[in-house]
Amino acid sequence: MPFKRKSRGRSKGSKGSSRVIQCASCGQIVPRDKAKESTRRVSFVDSQLARELRQKGTYIASSFDTKYYCVSCAVHRGIVKVRAEKERRMRPRRRF
């Protein structure tokens, strides 16, 4: 049977079943290896105040906020792009 993607849309390899998570947008239950992860840095201090404190030499702590989205919500939010049929089997190059 033909398949669209080399990984079949998941990144589990030969691990068996993976645990499930809930989409941060719609609440759908999705396997964790299929869900799209979005991580961003969150600061507890206002940006203008943080700029002034950094000039004085203060260390400002921040944390990482990780959210998981189902494929349809990730496409809707622009986290992943829709690729052409021939490009789906290839992995996109990562920008560093």
C-alpha positions as CSV (number, residue, x, y, z in Angstrom):
1,M,0.0,0.0,0.0
2,P,1.5,3.4,-0.9
3,F,2.2,5.9,1.8
4,K,2.6,9.7,1.8
5,R,5.4,10.1,4.2
6,K,8.6,8.1,5.0
7,S,7.8,8.3,8.7
8,R,4.1,7.7,8.2
9,G,3.5,11.0,10.1
10,R,5.2,9.9,13.4
11,S,8.6,9.9,14.9
12,K,8.4,6.8,17.1
13,G,10.6,4.4,15.0
14,S,10.3,0.9,16.5
15,K,9.3,2.0,20.1
16,G,5.8,0.5,20.1
17,S,2.9,2.6,21.3
18,S,3.7,6.1,22.7
19,R,1.8,8.0,25.3
20,V,-0.8,10.5,24.4
21,I,-1.1,14.2,25.0
22,Q,-3.9,16.7,24.6
23,C,-3.7,19.5,21.9
24,A,-3.3,22.9,23.5
25,S,-5.7,24.4,21.0
26,C,-8.6,22.1,20.4
27,G,-8.2,19.4,23.1
28,Q,-7.9,16.5,20.7
29,I,-6.0,13.4,22.1
30,V,-2.9,12.9,19.9
31,P,0.1,10.5,20.3
32,R,3.1,12.5,21.6
33,D,5.4,11.5,18.7
34,K,2.8,12.7,16.2
35,A,2.0,16.0,17.9
36,K,3.9,19.2,16.8
37,E,5.8,20.8,19.6
38,S,6.0,24.6,20.1
39,T,8.5,25.9,22.6
40,R,8.9,29.6,23.5
41,R,10.7,31.5,26.2
42,V,8.6,33.3,28.7
43,S,9.9,36.1,30.9
44,F,8.2,37.1,34.2
45,V,9.4,40.7,33.9
46,D,7.9,43.4,31.6
47,S,10.1,43.9,28.5
48,Q,10.9,47.6,29.1
49,L,11.8,47.0,32.8
50,A,13.9,44.0,31.7
51,R,15.9,46.2,29.3
52,E,16.7,48.7,32.1
53,L,17.6,45.9,34.5
54,R,19.9,44.3,31.9
55,Q,21.7,47.6,31.4
56,K,22.4,47.6,35.2
57,G,23.8,44.1,34.9
58,T,21.0,42.1,36.5
59,Y,20.3,38.5,35.6
60,I,16.7,38.0,34.6
61,A,15.3,34.4,34.9
62,S,13.0,33.0,32.3
63,S,11.3,29.7,31.7
64,F,10.3,27.7,28.7
65,D,6.7,27.2,27.8
66,T,6.1,24.1,25.7
67,K,2.8,23.4,24.0
68,Y,1.8,20.4,21.9
69,Y,-0.6,20.8,18.9
70,C,-2.4,18.3,16.7
71,V,-1.4,18.4,13.0
72,S,-4.5,20.3,11.9
73,C,-4.1,23.1,14.6
74,A,-0.3,23.3,13.8
75,V,-1.1,23.9,10.2
76,H,-3.8,26.5,11.0
77,R,-1.4,28.4,13.4
78,G,1.5,28.2,10.9
79,I,3.8,26.1,13.1
80,V,4.2,23.6,10.1
81,K,3.6,24.4,6.5
82,V,1.8,22.3,3.9
83,R,4.4,20.8,1.6
84,A,4.1,19.7,-2.0
85,E,3.5,16.0,-2.7
86,K,7.1,15.2,-3.7
87,E,8.6,17.1,-0.8
88,R,6.6,15.2,1.9
89,R,8.9,12.2,2.0
90,M,12.0,14.4,2.5
91,R,12.8,16.1,5.8
92,P,13.0,19.9,5.7
93,R,16.4,21.4,6.4
94,R,16.7,22.9,9.9
95,R,17.8,26.5,10.3
96,F,20.2,27.1,13.1
